[in-house]
Amino acid sequence: MNTTRRSFLTTAGMLAVTAMTGSASAQNVVDEILQSSRRGNWDDTFDARASDGGKVASTLPIFSPRTVGYVQQAIVDYQNIVAQGGWPVVPATKKLQLGVNDPDVQVLRKRLMVSGDLSQRAGISDAFDTYVDAAVKRFQARHGLPADGVLGQYSYAAMNISAPVRLGQLETNLTRLQKQAGTLGERYVNVNIPAAQVEAVENDRVILRHTAIVGKVDRQSPLVNSKINEIVVNPYWNAPVSIVRKDIIPLMRKNPNYLKDNNIRLLAPDGSEVDPMSIDWSTEEAAKYRFRQDPGAINAMASVKINFPSPDGVYMHDTPQQSLFGKLMRFDSSGCVRVQNVRDLVTWILRDTPGWDRQHFEQAIKSGVSTPVPVTNPVPVYFTYVSAWSTGDHVVQFRDDIYGKDGAQELQISSAQ
């Protein structure tokens, strides 16, 4: 939806702008924290005092009915912010971080105060102090960015998206949430594509949360509504025709030993093995054959595959490329979803499947034998697209609109860099 067509101010109230206190007041707050009886949780106390909102981390599922209520409140808050003129643009020309003194920090402080990441009692100054550091880290965490407290390219890009555009993003995603919240079941798995994150949910509580790798812009992960009905331990990997054409054939033209080096067998329709040297790789003749990779350490799915019926043929799986989970933009697959610490998720999925506790599961992996395991009580699984939500009072989460579904080019941060 085009944000210029939105009526932002229909229910807007005016924000009460409180007077900003000076450094003496800020010092009083620090003194109070240091004298707190909760010194063992000093970081938690400090973060709460540094901002005007709650903790970013939450066990509240994205599709909880309570989330819908929090998003509705966030929309009112952002309508008020828009009515007050939004937030200032922070000059994106310097590396601002803890210890820096610079006039741009004044603008940064104002920006963080408007969004509730920095308490107004922290005051306005040139100093990038521990209050600003905590506020920047909170902002980064809310936007799915590494919470290192350093203002870099992506942090600036997220920070300088205008308040009206963010309001529009919240309104767009509220509609998505209202369609499904509270309807997914008591126990389910949700893959949120823009967040590149997996939630295992039980009784309206996130039991496990996993970092994921989802589809590239040109090979998008589809929306899914299905049930996990099978786990394959030590799976074979059958390359989709799209990967055969786009990746494997070009690689074979460069390196005739590519299939052998990667334990990939070429199989005819009758199941017989075909000698790769008998294929004319200058054509696409090979696309009529099946490419099957043996189980093992270099298998594209590594130790395990999570199966469910899908018209697009997608699934979830482990990966030998664990370093990819550390990337900022984790949109790197051909549509399937790679899951970090996937064995924890599989153990949770197999909880009701007799004979498949964690110990037996790990032993099966060590055996190297490909073993399909039917799931007792199949677990619902959803691939969803939510780029803005809220899990608490003044805790508003935003993510890169990687597939451009929110209607504002400004929100596609990764493609604009």
Order of alpha helices (4+ residues) and beta strands (2+ residues): alpha-alpha-alpha-alpha-alpha-alpha-alpha-beta-beta-beta-beta-beta-alpha-alpha-beta-beta-beta-beta-beta-beta-beta-alpha-alpha-beta-beta-beta-alpha
